[in-house]
Amino acid sequence: MPAETLNVIIHGAGGAIGGAVAQEFARQGAKLYLAGHREPSVHATAEKVRALGAEVHVSGGVDAYSPVEVDAHTNAVADLAGRIDVLLNAVEIPRVQGIPLLEMDADDVVAPAAGWLRTQFLTARSAARYMVPQGSGTILMLSASPARLALAGVGGFSAACAAVEGLTRTLAAETGAAGVRTVCLRPHRIRETIGATPDLPMELEEFTRFLESLTTSGTLPTLCDVARAAVFLAAGGAASMNGTVLNLTGGMSPD
């Protein structure tokens, strides 16, 4: 389906990935329905989307970990738009990294997997309940390179990413026959999101070089790479992709 006809829900729209994807869909003429827990950040993304000439609706303060709030937001979008074509959940998850597993508390290891799986499931289920009856739709889930790597120091984050990729396959198997596709984006650490504080106990420059060295291309993906991939998956460029992962790791995770 051409992007200009799409109604797109993005949770975590105030974050780096959510904001970048929103702007890329806006460039293609889609209608955006933005949600997020941090209202000022979501409204900042909305202003960028409006500047691109796209129609945008904002629902700040939506807790993507709450089934009640997620369903209420989805219902409101469906009432307003008449249909839901694309769903992306790019909210942040709690995680503790840079500490050996043998020294970590159980709650710190389990929290990323439980939290990430919960929010991805809640938003996907809510959108799919509209997509299945309408016979079409794309659910975009979000993972990261540790899902398929034996990498020290990432705590429970690798388990969280692997869990979401497993959920992608199961949801695709259950809704694919109804015309709903579920695909997961798996980027390596995105250059613009590293910030000033590395995830591992090393200097920023060293951390960046370390991340680049794990790829086969020697470069990190950008927000633009991820955003363009999201639009490609949802706007008719990948009609035969379902229940799979789009690998954006620069060759870091080989599949």
TORSENU-475640 format. One record per residue: residue in one letter; chain; x, y, z of N, C-alpha, C in turn. Coordinates in steps of 0.2 Angstrom, whole numbers. Layout:
residues N
+----+----+-------+-------+-------+-------+-------+-------+-------+-------+-------+
| aa | ch |  n.px |  n.py |  n.pz | ca.px | ca.py | ca.pz |  c.px |  c.py |  c.pz |
+----+----+-------+-------+-------+-------+-------+-------+-------+-------+-------+
|  a |  A |     X |     Y |     Z |     X |     Y |     Z |     X |     Y |     Z |
...
+----+----+-------+-------+-------+-------+-------+-------+-------+-------+-------+
END
This chain:
residues 255
+----+----+-------+-------+-------+-------+-------+-------+-------+-------+-------+
| aa | ch |  n.px |  n.py |  n.pz | ca.px | ca.py | ca.pz |  c.px |  c.py |  c.pz |
+----+----+-------+-------+-------+-------+-------+-------+-------+-------+-------+
|  m |  A |     4 |    -6 |     0 |     0 |     0 |     0 |     4 |     6 |     0 |
|  p |  A |     3 |    11 |    -5 |     7 |    17 |    -5 |     7 |    21 |     2 |
|  a |  A |    13 |    24 |     4 |    14 |    27 |    10 |     9 |    32 |    11 |
|  e |  A |     7 |    36 |     6 |     2 |    42 |     7 |    -5 |    40 |     9 |
|  t |  A |    -6 |    33 |     9 |   -13 |    31 |    11 |   -13 |    28 |    18 |
|  l |  A |    -7 |    28 |    21 |    -6 |    24 |    27 |    -8 |    28 |    33 |
|  n |  A |   -12 |    25 |    38 |   -12 |    28 |    45 |    -7 |    24 |    49 |
|  v |  A |    -3 |    28 |    52 |     3 |    25 |    56 |     3 |    27 |    63 |
|  i |  A |     3 |    22 |    68 |     3 |    23 |    75 |    11 |    22 |    77 |
|  i |  A |    13 |    27 |    80 |    20 |    26 |    83 |    20 |    27 |    90 |
|  h |  A |    22 |    22 |    94 |    23 |    23 |   102 |    30 |    25 |   103 |
|  g |  A |    32 |    29 |   108 |    38 |    31 |   109 |    40 |    36 |   103 |
|  a |  A |    36 |    40 |   101 |    37 |    45 |    95 |    42 |    50 |    97 |
|  g |  A |    43 |    51 |   104 |    47 |    56 |   106 |    54 |    54 |   106 |
|  g |  A |    56 |    48 |   105 |    63 |    45 |   106 |    66 |    46 |    99 |
|  a |  A |    72 |    44 |    99 |    76 |    45 |    93 |    74 |    41 |    87 |
|  i |  A |    72 |    34 |    88 |    70 |    30 |    83 |    63 |    32 |    81 |
|  g |  A |    58 |    32 |    86 |    52 |    34 |    84 |    51 |    40 |    80 |
|  g |  A |    55 |    45 |    82 |    55 |    52 |    79 |    57 |    51 |    72 |
|  a |  A |    62 |    48 |    71 |    65 |    47 |    64 |    60 |    44 |    59 |
|  v |  A |    57 |    38 |    62 |    52 |    34 |    58 |    46 |    39 |    56 |
|  a |  A |    44 |    42 |    61 |    38 |    47 |    60 |    40 |    52 |    55 |
|  q |  A |    46 |    55 |    55 |    47 |    60 |    50 |    48 |    57 |    43 |
|  e |  A |    51 |    51 |    42 |    51 |    47 |    36 |    44 |    45 |    33 |
|  f |  A |    40 |    43 |    37 |    33 |    42 |    35 |    30 |    48 |    33 |
|  a |  A |    31 |    54 |    36 |    28 |    60 |    35 |    31 |    62 |    28 |
|  r |  A |    37 |    61 |    26 |    40 |    63 |    20 |    36 |    60 |    14 |
|  q |  A |    34 |    54 |    16 |    30 |    50 |    10 |    22 |    51 |    10 |
|  g |  A |    20 |    56 |    15 |    13 |    58 |    15 |     9 |    54 |    19 |
|  a |  A |    11 |    49 |    23 |     7 |    46 |    28 |     4 |    50 |    33 |
|  k |  A |    -2 |    48 |    36 |    -5 |    51 |    42 |    -2 |    48 |    48 |
|  l |  A |     0 |    52 |    53 |     4 |    50 |    59 |     0 |    51 |    65 |
|  y |  A |     0 |    46 |    69 |    -4 |    46 |    76 |     2 |    44 |    81 |
|  l |  A |     4 |    49 |    84 |    10 |    49 |    89 |     8 |    48 |    96 |
|  a |  A |    11 |    44 |    99 |    10 |    43 |   106 |    17 |    42 |   110 |
|  g |  A |    17 |    44 |   116 |    23 |    43 |   120 |    22 |    45 |   127 |
|  h |  A |    26 |    43 |   132 |    25 |    45 |   139 |    28 |    52 |   141 |
|  r |  A |    33 |    54 |   137 |    36 |    61 |   138 |    32 |    66 |   133 |
|  e |  A |    27 |    69 |   135 |    23 |    73 |   131 |    28 |    79 |   127 |
|  p |  A |    32 |    82 |   130 |    36 |    87 |   127 |    40 |    84 |   121 |
|  s |  A |    43 |    79 |   122 |    46 |    75 |   116 |    42 |    73 |   111 |
|  v |  A |    36 |    71 |   112 |    31 |    69 |   107 |    29 |    75 |   103 |
|  h |  A |    27 |    80 |   107 |    25 |    86 |   103 |    31 |    89 |    99 |
|  a |  A |    37 |    88 |   101 |    43 |    91 |    97 |    43 |    87 |    90 |
|  t |  A |    42 |    80 |    91 |    42 |    76 |    85 |    36 |    78 |    80 |
|  a |  A |    30 |    80 |    83 |    24 |    82 |    79 |    26 |    88 |    76 |
|  e |  A |    29 |    93 |    79 |    31 |    99 |    75 |    35 |    98 |    69 |
|  k |  A |    40 |    93 |    70 |    44 |    91 |    64 |    40 |    88 |    58 |
|  v |  A |    35 |    84 |    60 |    31 |    81 |    55 |    26 |    86 |    52 |
|  r |  A |    24 |    90 |    56 |    19 |    96 |    53 |    23 |   100 |    48 |
|  a |  A |    30 |   101 |    49 |    34 |   105 |    45 |    35 |   102 |    38 |
|  l |  A |    34 |    95 |    38 |    35 |    91 |    32 |    28 |    91 |    28 |
|  g |  A |    23 |    94 |    31 |    17 |    94 |    27 |    12 |    89 |    29 |
|  a |  A |    14 |    84 |    33 |    10 |    78 |    35 |     4 |    80 |    40 |
|  e |  A |    -1 |    76 |    40 |    -6 |    76 |    45 |    -4 |    72 |    51 |
|  v |  A |    -4 |    75 |    57 |    -2 |    72 |    63 |    -7 |    73 |    69 |
|  h |  A |    -8 |    68 |    73 |   -12 |    68 |    79 |    -7 |    66 |    85 |
|  v |  A |    -8 |    69 |    90 |    -3 |    68 |    96 |    -8 |    66 |   102 |
|  s |  A |    -5 |    60 |   105 |    -8 |    58 |   111 |    -2 |    57 |   116 |
|  g |  A |    -1 |    63 |   120 |     5 |    63 |   125 |     3 |    59 |   131 |
|  g |  A |     7 |    56 |   135 |     6 |    53 |   141 |     3 |    46 |   141 |
|  v |  A |     3 |    43 |   135 |     1 |    36 |   134 |     6 |    32 |   137 |
|  d |  A |     5 |    27 |   142 |     9 |    22 |   144 |     9 |    16 |   140 |
|  a |  A |    14 |    15 |   136 |    14 |     9 |   132 |    15 |     2 |   136 |
|  y |  A |    16 |     2 |   142 |    16 |    -4 |   146 |     9 |    -5 |   150 |
|  s |  A |     4 |    -1 |   148 |    -2 |    -2 |   151 |    -7 |    -4 |   146 |
|  p |  A |   -10 |   -10 |   147 |   -15 |   -12 |   142 |   -21 |    -8 |   142 |
|  v |  A |   -23 |    -5 |   147 |   -29 |     0 |   147 |   -28 |     6 |   143 |
|  e |  A |   -22 |     9 |   144 |   -20 |    15 |   140 |   -18 |    14 |   133 |
|  v |  A |   -15 |     8 |   131 |   -14 |     6 |   125 |   -20 |     5 |   121 |
|  d |  A |   -25 |     1 |   123 |   -31 |     0 |   120 |   -35 |     6 |   119 |
|  a |  A |   -35 |    10 |   124 |   -39 |    17 |   123 |   -36 |    21 |   118 |
|  h |  A |   -30 |    21 |   117 |   -27 |    25 |   112 |   -28 |    22 |   105 |
|  t |  A |   -27 |    15 |   104 |   -29 |    12 |    98 |   -36 |    13 |    96 |
|  n |  A |   -41 |    12 |   101 |   -48 |    13 |    99 |   -49 |    21 |    97 |
|  a |  A |   -46 |    25 |   100 |   -47 |    32 |    98 |   -44 |    34 |    91 |
|  v |  A |   -38 |    31 |    89 |   -36 |    31 |    82 |   -40 |    28 |    77 |
|  a |  A |   -43 |    22 |    79 |   -47 |    19 |    74 |   -54 |    22 |    73 |
|  d |  A |   -56 |    25 |    78 |   -62 |    30 |    78 |   -61 |    36 |    73 |
|  l |  A |   -55 |    39 |    74 |   -54 |    45 |    70 |   -52 |    43 |    63 |
|  a |  A |   -47 |    38 |    62 |   -45 |    37 |    56 |   -49 |    32 |    51 |
|  g |  A |   -53 |    28 |    55 |   -57 |    23 |    51 |   -53 |    16 |    50 |
|  r |  A |   -46 |    16 |    50 |   -42 |    10 |    50 |   -35 |    11 |    52 |
|  i |  A |   -32 |     6 |    54 |   -25 |     6 |    56 |   -21 |     2 |    52 |
|  d |  A |   -16 |     5 |    48 |   -12 |     2 |    43 |    -5 |     0 |    46 |
|  v |  A |    -2 |     4 |    50 |     5 |     2 |    53 |     6 |     4 |    60 |
|  l |  A |     9 |    -1 |    64 |    11 |     0 |    71 |    18 |    -1 |    72 |
|  l |  A |    21 |     4 |    75 |    28 |     3 |    78 |    28 |     5 |    85 |
|  n |  A |    32 |     1 |    89 |    33 |     3 |    96 |    40 |     4 |    97 |
|  a |  A |    42 |    10 |    98 |    49 |    12 |    99 |    51 |    15 |   106 |
|  v |  A |    47 |    12 |   111 |    48 |    15 |   118 |    54 |    12 |   121 |
|  e |  A |    57 |    16 |   125 |    63 |    14 |   129 |    61 |     8 |   134 |
|  i |  A |    66 |     4 |   135 |    65 |    -1 |   140 |    71 |     0 |   146 |
|  p |  A |    69 |    -2 |   152 |    74 |    -2 |   157 |    80 |    -7 |   156 |
|  r |  A |    86 |    -6 |   157 |    91 |   -11 |   156 |    97 |    -9 |   160 |
|  v |  A |   101 |   -14 |   163 |   107 |   -13 |   166 |   112 |   -16 |   162 |
|  q |  A |   118 |   -13 |   160 |   123 |   -16 |   156 |   130 |   -14 |   159 |
|  g |  A |   135 |   -18 |   156 |   142 |   -17 |   158 |   144 |   -20 |   165 |
|  i |  A |   139 |   -24 |   167 |   141 |   -28 |   173 |   140 |   -36 |   172 |
|  p |  A |   145 |   -40 |   174 |   145 |   -47 |   173 |   138 |   -50 |   176 |
|  l |  A |   135 |   -55 |   172 |   129 |   -58 |   174 |   130 |   -61 |   181 |
|  l |  A |   135 |   -63 |   183 |   136 |   -67 |   190 |   136 |   -61 |   195 |
|  e |  A |   137 |   -55 |   194 |   136 |   -50 |   199 |   130 |   -46 |   199 |
|  m |  A |   125 |   -48 |   194 |   119 |   -44 |   194 |   113 |   -47 |   198 |
|  d |  A |   109 |   -42 |   200 |   103 |   -45 |   203 |    98 |   -48 |   198 |
|  a |  A |    94 |   -53 |   200 |    90 |   -56 |   196 |    85 |   -51 |   192 |
|  d |  A |    82 |   -46 |   196 |    77 |   -42 |   194 |    80 |   -37 |   188 |
|  d |  A |    87 |   -36 |   189 |    90 |   -32 |   183 |    91 |   -36 |   177 |
|  v |  A |    92 |   -42 |   177 |    92 |   -46 |   172 |    86 |   -48 |   168 |
|  v |  A |    81 |   -49 |   172 |    74 |   -50 |   170 |    70 |   -44 |   167 |
|  a |  A |    71 |   -39 |   170 |    67 |   -33 |   168 |    67 |   -31 |   161 |
|  p |  A |    73 |   -31 |   158 |    72 |   -29 |   150 |    68 |   -34 |   146 |
|  a |  A |    69 |   -40 |   148 |    65 |   -45 |   144 |    58 |   -45 |   145 |
|  a |  A |    56 |   -44 |   152 |    49 |   -44 |   154 |    46 |   -37 |   151 |
|  g |  A |    49 |   -32 |   152 |    47 |   -25 |   150 |    46 |   -25 |   142 |
|  w |  A |    51 |   -27 |   139 |    51 |   -26 |   131 |    46 |   -30 |   128 |
|  l |  A |    46 |   -37 |   131 |    41 |   -41 |   128 |    33 |   -39 |   130 |
|  r |  A |    33 |   -36 |   135 |    26 |   -34 |   138 |    23 |   -28 |   133 |
|  t |  A |    27 |   -23 |   132 |    25 |   -17 |   129 |    24 |   -19 |   121 |
|  q |  A |    29 |   -23 |   118 |    28 |   -25 |   111 |    22 |   -29 |   110 |
|  f |  A |    21 |   -33 |   115 |    14 |   -38 |   114 |     8 |   -33 |   115 |
|  l |  A |     8 |   -29 |   120 |     2 |   -25 |   121 |     0 |   -21 |   115 |
|  t |  A |     5 |   -17 |   112 |     4 |   -13 |   106 |     2 |   -17 |   100 |
|  a |  A |     6 |   -22 |    99 |     4 |   -26 |    93 |    -3 |   -30 |    94 |
|  r |  A |    -4 |   -32 |    99 |   -11 |   -35 |   100 |   -17 |   -30 |    99 |
|  s |  A |   -16 |   -24 |   102 |   -21 |   -19 |   101 |   -22 |   -17 |    94 |
|  a |  A |   -17 |   -16 |    90 |   -17 |   -14 |    83 |   -20 |   -20 |    79 |
|  a |  A |   -17 |   -26 |    80 |   -19 |   -32 |    76 |   -27 |   -33 |    77 |
|  r |  A |   -30 |   -32 |    82 |   -37 |   -33 |    83 |   -41 |   -29 |    78 |
|  y |  A |   -38 |   -23 |    76 |   -41 |   -20 |    70 |   -39 |   -22 |    63 |
|  m |  A |   -33 |   -24 |    63 |   -30 |   -25 |    56 |   -33 |   -32 |    54 |
|  v |  A |   -34 |   -37 |    58 |   -36 |   -43 |    56 |   -43 |   -43 |    53 |
|  p |  A |   -48 |   -39 |    56 |   -55 |   -39 |    52 |   -54 |   -35 |    46 |
|  q |  A |   -50 |   -30 |    45 |   -49 |   -26 |    39 |   -45 |   -29 |    34 |
|  g |  A |   -42 |   -35 |    36 |   -38 |   -39 |    31 |   -32 |   -36 |    29 |
|  s |  A |   -29 |   -32 |    32 |   -22 |   -29 |    30 |   -19 |   -25 |    36 |
|  g |  A |   -13 |   -24 |    36 |    -9 |   -21 |    41 |    -2 |   -23 |    42 |
|  t |  A |     2 |   -19 |    44 |     9 |   -21 |    46 |    11 |   -19 |    53 |
|  i |  A |    13 |   -24 |    57 |    16 |   -23 |    63 |    23 |   -23 |    63 |
|  l |  A |    27 |   -17 |    65 |    34 |   -17 |    65 |    36 |   -17 |    72 |
|  m |  A |    40 |   -23 |    74 |    43 |   -23 |    80 |    50 |   -21 |    80 |
|  l |  A |    53 |   -20 |    86 |    60 |   -18 |    86 |    64 |   -22 |    91 |
|  s |  A |    70 |   -24 |    88 |    75 |   -28 |    91 |    81 |   -25 |    91 |
|  a |  A |    87 |   -28 |    92 |    94 |   -26 |    92 |    99 |   -31 |    91 |
|  s |  A |   105 |   -30 |    89 |   110 |   -35 |    87 |   111 |   -40 |    92 |
|  p |  A |   111 |   -38 |    99 |   112 |   -44 |   104 |   107 |   -50 |   104 |
|  a |  A |   102 |   -49 |   100 |    97 |   -55 |    99 |   100 |   -61 |    97 |
|  r |  A |   106 |   -60 |    93 |   109 |   -66 |    90 |   116 |   -67 |    91 |
|  l |  A |   119 |   -64 |    96 |   126 |   -63 |    98 |   127 |   -66 |   104 |
|  a |  A |   133 |   -69 |   105 |   136 |   -71 |   111 |   141 |   -65 |   113 |
|  l |  A |   138 |   -60 |   117 |   141 |   -54 |   118 |   141 |   -53 |   126 |
|  a |  A |   147 |   -52 |   129 |   147 |   -51 |   136 |   145 |   -44 |   138 |
|  g |  A |   142 |   -43 |   144 |   141 |   -36 |   146 |   135 |   -33 |   145 |
|  v |  A |   130 |   -37 |   141 |   124 |   -34 |   139 |   118 |   -35 |   144 |
|  g |  A |   119 |   -39 |   149 |   114 |   -41 |   154 |   109 |   -45 |   151 |
|  g |  A |   102 |   -42 |   153 |    97 |   -46 |   150 |    94 |   -43 |   144 |
|  f |  A |    98 |   -38 |   141 |    96 |   -35 |   135 |    95 |   -40 |   129 |
|  s |  A |   100 |   -44 |   128 |   100 |   -49 |   123 |    94 |   -54 |   123 |
|  a |  A |    92 |   -56 |   129 |    86 |   -60 |   130 |    80 |   -56 |   128 |
|  a |  A |    80 |   -50 |   130 |    74 |   -46 |   128 |    73 |   -45 |   121 |
|  c |  A |    79 |   -44 |   117 |    78 |   -44 |   110 |    76 |   -50 |   107 |
|  a |  A |    79 |   -56 |   109 |    77 |   -62 |   106 |    70 |   -64 |   108 |
|  a |  A |    67 |   -62 |   113 |    60 |   -63 |   115 |    56 |   -60 |   110 |
|  v |  A |    57 |   -53 |   108 |    53 |   -50 |   104 |    53 |   -53 |    97 |
|  e |  A |    59 |   -55 |    95 |    60 |   -58 |    88 |    55 |   -65 |    88 |
|  g |  A |    55 |   -68 |    94 |    51 |   -74 |    94 |    44 |   -72 |    94 |
|  l |  A |    42 |   -67 |    97 |    35 |   -64 |    97 |    33 |   -63 |    90 |
|  t |  A |    38 |   -60 |    86 |    37 |   -58 |    79 |    34 |   -64 |    75 |
|  r |  A |    38 |   -70 |    76 |    36 |   -76 |    72 |    29 |   -78 |    74 |
|  t |  A |    28 |   -79 |    81 |    22 |   -81 |    83 |    16 |   -77 |    80 |
|  l |  A |    16 |   -71 |    81 |    11 |   -66 |    79 |    10 |   -67 |    71 |
|  a |  A |    15 |   -67 |    68 |    15 |   -68 |    60 |    11 |   -74 |    59 |
|  a |  A |    13 |   -80 |    62 |     9 |   -86 |    61 |     2 |   -86 |    62 |
|  e |  A |     0 |   -82 |    67 |    -7 |   -82 |    69 |   -11 |   -77 |    65 |
|  t |  A |    -8 |   -72 |    62 |   -12 |   -67 |    59 |   -10 |   -66 |    51 |
|  g |  A |    -5 |   -69 |    49 |    -3 |   -69 |    42 |    -9 |   -71 |    37 |
|  a |  A |   -12 |   -76 |    39 |   -17 |   -78 |    34 |   -23 |   -73 |    33 |
|  a |  A |   -24 |   -68 |    38 |   -29 |   -63 |    38 |   -26 |   -57 |    34 |
|  g |  A |   -20 |   -57 |    32 |   -17 |   -51 |    28 |   -13 |   -47 |    32 |
|  v |  A |   -11 |   -49 |    38 |    -7 |   -44 |    43 |     0 |   -47 |    43 |
|  r |  A |     4 |   -43 |    42 |    11 |   -45 |    42 |    15 |   -42 |    48 |
|  t |  A |    19 |   -46 |    51 |    23 |   -44 |    57 |    30 |   -45 |    55 |
|  v |  A |    34 |   -39 |    56 |    41 |   -39 |    54 |    45 |   -36 |    59 |
|  c |  A |    51 |   -38 |    61 |    55 |   -35 |    66 |    61 |   -32 |    63 |
|  l |  A |    62 |   -25 |    65 |    68 |   -22 |    63 |    74 |   -23 |    68 |
|  r |  A |    80 |   -25 |    66 |    85 |   -27 |    71 |    91 |   -23 |    69 |
|  p |  A |    92 |   -17 |    71 |    98 |   -13 |    70 |   104 |   -14 |    75 |
|  h |  A |   110 |   -13 |    73 |   115 |   -13 |    78 |   115 |    -6 |    81 |
|  r |  A |   119 |    -5 |    86 |   119 |     1 |    90 |   119 |     7 |    85 |
|  i |  A |   114 |    12 |    85 |   114 |    17 |    80 |   118 |    23 |    82 |
|  r |  A |   122 |    26 |    78 |   127 |    30 |    79 |   124 |    36 |    83 |
|  e |  A |   119 |    39 |    81 |   116 |    45 |    84 |   113 |    44 |    91 |
|  t |  A |   112 |    38 |    93 |   109 |    36 |   100 |   114 |    35 |   105 |
|  i |  A |   121 |    35 |   103 |   126 |    33 |   108 |   126 |    38 |   114 |
|  g |  A |   125 |    44 |   112 |   125 |    50 |   117 |   132 |    51 |   120 |
|  a |  A |   133 |    53 |   126 |   139 |    55 |   129 |   141 |    49 |   134 |
|  t |  A |   136 |    45 |   136 |   138 |    40 |   141 |   137 |    33 |   138 |
|  p |  A |   143 |    29 |   136 |   143 |    23 |   133 |   139 |    18 |   138 |
|  d |  A |   137 |    12 |   135 |   134 |     7 |   138 |   139 |     3 |   142 |
|  l |  A |   145 |     2 |   140 |   150 |    -2 |   143 |   155 |     3 |   146 |
|  p |  A |   159 |     0 |   151 |   164 |     5 |   155 |   170 |     6 |   151 |
|  m |  A |   169 |    11 |   146 |   175 |    13 |   142 |   174 |    20 |   139 |
|  e |  A |   179 |    23 |   137 |   178 |    30 |   134 |   174 |    30 |   128 |
|  l |  A |   170 |    36 |   127 |   166 |    36 |   121 |   169 |    34 |   115 |
|  e |  A |   175 |    37 |   113 |   178 |    35 |   107 |   180 |    28 |   106 |
|  e |  A |   182 |    25 |   112 |   184 |    18 |   112 |   178 |    14 |   111 |
|  f |  A |   172 |    16 |   114 |   166 |    12 |   114 |   163 |    12 |   106 |
|  t |  A |   164 |    18 |   103 |   161 |    19 |    96 |   166 |    14 |    92 |
|  r |  A |   172 |    14 |    93 |   177 |    10 |    88 |   175 |     3 |    90 |
|  f |  A |   174 |     1 |    96 |   172 |    -6 |    98 |   166 |    -8 |    94 |
|  l |  A |   161 |    -4 |    94 |   154 |    -6 |    90 |   156 |    -6 |    83 |
|  e |  A |   159 |    -2 |    80 |   161 |    -2 |    73 |   165 |    -9 |    71 |
|  s |  A |   169 |   -11 |    76 |   173 |   -16 |    74 |   169 |   -23 |    74 |
|  l |  A |   164 |   -23 |    77 |   159 |   -29 |    77 |   156 |   -30 |    71 |
|  t |  A |   156 |   -25 |    66 |   152 |   -25 |    60 |   157 |   -28 |    55 |
|  t |  A |   154 |   -30 |    49 |   158 |   -32 |    43 |   159 |   -26 |    39 |
|  s |  A |   155 |   -21 |    40 |   156 |   -15 |    35 |   160 |    -9 |    39 |
|  g |  A |   161 |   -10 |    45 |   165 |    -5 |    49 |   162 |     1 |    50 |
|  t |  A |   155 |     1 |    49 |   151 |     7 |    50 |   145 |     5 |    54 |
|  l |  A |   142 |    10 |    58 |   136 |     9 |    62 |   130 |    11 |    58 |
|  p |  A |   124 |     8 |    59 |   118 |    11 |    55 |   116 |    18 |    58 |
|  t |  A |   112 |    21 |    54 |   110 |    28 |    56 |   102 |    28 |    57 |
|  l |  A |   100 |    33 |    60 |    93 |    34 |    61 |    89 |    34 |    54 |
|  c |  A |    92 |    37 |    49 |    89 |    37 |    43 |    89 |    30 |    40 |
|  d |  A |    94 |    26 |    41 |    94 |    19 |    38 |    88 |    15 |    41 |
|  v |  A |    87 |    16 |    48 |    81 |    12 |    51 |    74 |    15 |    49 |
|  a |  A |    74 |    22 |    48 |    68 |    25 |    46 |    66 |    23 |    39 |
|  r |  A |    70 |    23 |    35 |    69 |    21 |    28 |    67 |    14 |    27 |
|  a |  A |    70 |     9 |    31 |    69 |     2 |    31 |    61 |     1 |    34 |
|  a |  A |    59 |     5 |    39 |    53 |     4 |    41 |    47 |     6 |    36 |
|  v |  A |    49 |    11 |    32 |    44 |    13 |    27 |    44 |     8 |    22 |
|  f |  A |    50 |     6 |    20 |    50 |     0 |    15 |    46 |    -6 |    17 |
|  l |  A |    46 |    -8 |    23 |    43 |   -14 |    25 |    35 |   -13 |    25 |
|  a |  A |    33 |    -6 |    26 |    26 |    -5 |    27 |    22 |    -3 |    21 |
|  a |  A |    26 |     0 |    16 |    23 |     4 |    10 |    24 |     0 |     4 |
|  g |  A |    23 |    -7 |     4 |    23 |   -11 |    -2 |    29 |   -14 |    -4 |
|  g |  A |    35 |   -12 |    -1 |    41 |   -15 |    -4 |    43 |   -22 |    -1 |
|  a |  A |    39 |   -24 |     3 |    41 |   -31 |     6 |    35 |   -35 |     7 |
|  a |  A |    31 |   -36 |     2 |    24 |   -39 |     3 |    25 |   -46 |     5 |
|  s |  A |    31 |   -49 |     3 |    32 |   -56 |     5 |    36 |   -58 |    11 |
|  m |  A |    37 |   -52 |    15 |    41 |   -53 |    21 |    36 |   -53 |    27 |
|  n |  A |    36 |   -59 |    31 |    32 |   -60 |    37 |    35 |   -64 |    42 |
|  g |  A |    35 |   -62 |    48 |    37 |   -66 |    53 |    45 |   -67 |    53 |
|  t |  A |    48 |   -62 |    50 |    55 |   -62 |    49 |    58 |   -56 |    52 |
|  v |  A |    65 |   -55 |    52 |    69 |   -50 |    55 |    73 |   -46 |    49 |
|  l |  A |    72 |   -40 |    49 |    76 |   -36 |    44 |    82 |   -34 |    47 |
|  n |  A |    88 |   -37 |    45 |    94 |   -36 |    48 |    98 |   -30 |    46 |
|  l |  A |    98 |   -25 |    51 |   102 |   -19 |    49 |   108 |   -18 |    54 |
|  t |  A |   111 |   -23 |    55 |   117 |   -23 |    59 |   124 |   -22 |    56 |
|  g |  A |   124 |   -21 |    50 |   130 |   -20 |    46 |   134 |   -26 |    46 |
|  g |  A |   131 |   -32 |    47 |   134 |   -39 |    47 |   136 |   -41 |    53 |
|  m |  A |   134 |   -37 |    59 |   136 |   -39 |    65 |   133 |   -46 |    67 |
|  s |  A |   127 |   -47 |    66 |   123 |   -53 |    68 |   121 |   -56 |    61 |
|  p |  A |   124 |   -62 |    59 |   124 |   -65 |    53 |   118 |   -70 |    52 |
|  d |  A |   113 |   -67 |    49 |   107 |   -71 |    46 |   103 |   -68 |    41 |
+----+----+-------+-------+-------+-------+-------+-------+-------+-------+-------+
END
